[in-house]
Amino acid sequence: MFAAIQEALPATRHREFRALWGGTASSSVALWTLLLGNAYIVFQLSDSSFWVAVSTFASMSPFVLAPIGGVVADRYQRRVLVQVTRVGAFVVTFALFLLAFLDVLEVWMVVGMALAQGLLRSVELPADQALIANVVPAMDRANAITLHTMTQQGSRAVGPLLSAPLLAWRGVEGAYLLAAIFALLAFTSVRRLRVDSRGGVTRFSDVAANLGGGVRYVASTRPVLMLFLIVAAHCTFTMSFDAMLPGFAQNELDSSKIGFTAMNAGIGIGALVGTAWLALSPARDRGRIFLVCGMVSGLAPIIMAASTGVPWAVGSAVLMGSSQAMFMALSGVFLQEVVPDAVRGRVMSFYLMSAGGLMAFANFAFGSLSDVWSAPLLFLVPGVVFTVVMAFSLALGTNLRRIYRTGAVAVVSPLGS
């Protein structure tokens, strides 16, 4: 059976990848469990989507600093960076558990810890992303990236499914304890990494020049730039809804605890199933899948806006999770296949910034507005906007049309010149 799995998923043949993959899976479960607990307790303490938006913003806003993390990932040993930041993530998560267990947790504490967690992730993720290309040969890279994204997105199902009973039984401290256990497992797994992985930065002190190398690569490689722009629009308009979910569950579905955890689980299940199917799909279909996922990713929030009960909302969440996860997985595959290793950490950090950084601000805006405007409207309008963006990319975007047709980014030379 193990041989059959390795045949279907060739990246799993490599020991170093299995260690990295296991660590990423555990880290992602810890993160989504933590974010679920943060959103739940902040809404319970404040009865305001605005403060949920603040805590979500605190978790995501450090991704604006991801390019600095990318320089670090291209300067120092990447496996060491991942190991150190995961120890820090465990400390932060366990501290939240202790505060909740002692019943002294307040909103400002959650926000402060969320910010610390976000800062750690802004260094961890560029190094983690850059390591993928160094633990598998080029022929298995696309499969490795897809599996890596599958665990990151699919953990949105595992976290809520495991923590929902704990929330009902023990309260938020149960979710935080679960997150801390997975954070510890994430560190334990990556301790087995031995790969030597460094980028092309020789002096960290030349931050501006080092960042400039990554910027020049993206700016001078038009297909990569167009991919960056479509991903930025996707994350801004279709993926920035986390801060609205607690209020949407309570006010629109009349089911604050069950509705909230069920929607989060639905998003994760959709992501897990979608990316698992993607991992088994032939490479020749990637471009068409990317296009279809983009269109569905715009339509899914429109369907969510029309939800009148928990089952409908969960079905919409599954559709959102699957389309969004596959879109992001494929965009990561396209980039990793063409980005030179010397600038990989920096380029992938800009990718994370264009995704997570913009999501932080959009999440904050939508969460704040949902206290004033209806959440369904804030699902509907961005969904319509991104659907229009996808239509324009198909009609007018030469580079993106080529990706849709061929399933690859057309780069003329290794440095995009």
LINFEN-V269142 format. One record per helix or strand. SS is the DSSP state (a for helix, b for strand). FROM is the first residue (numbers start at 1). TO is the last residue. If there is no record, write none. Layout:
ss->[SS	SS]
from->[FROM	FROM]
to->[TO	TO]
This chain:
ss->[a	a	a	a	a	a	a	a	a	a	a	a	a	a	a	a	a]
from->[2	10	15	49	78	107	138	172	207	222	242	256	283	310	341	375	398]
to->[8	13	46	75	101	135	169	190	220	237	251	279	305	338	369	396	406]
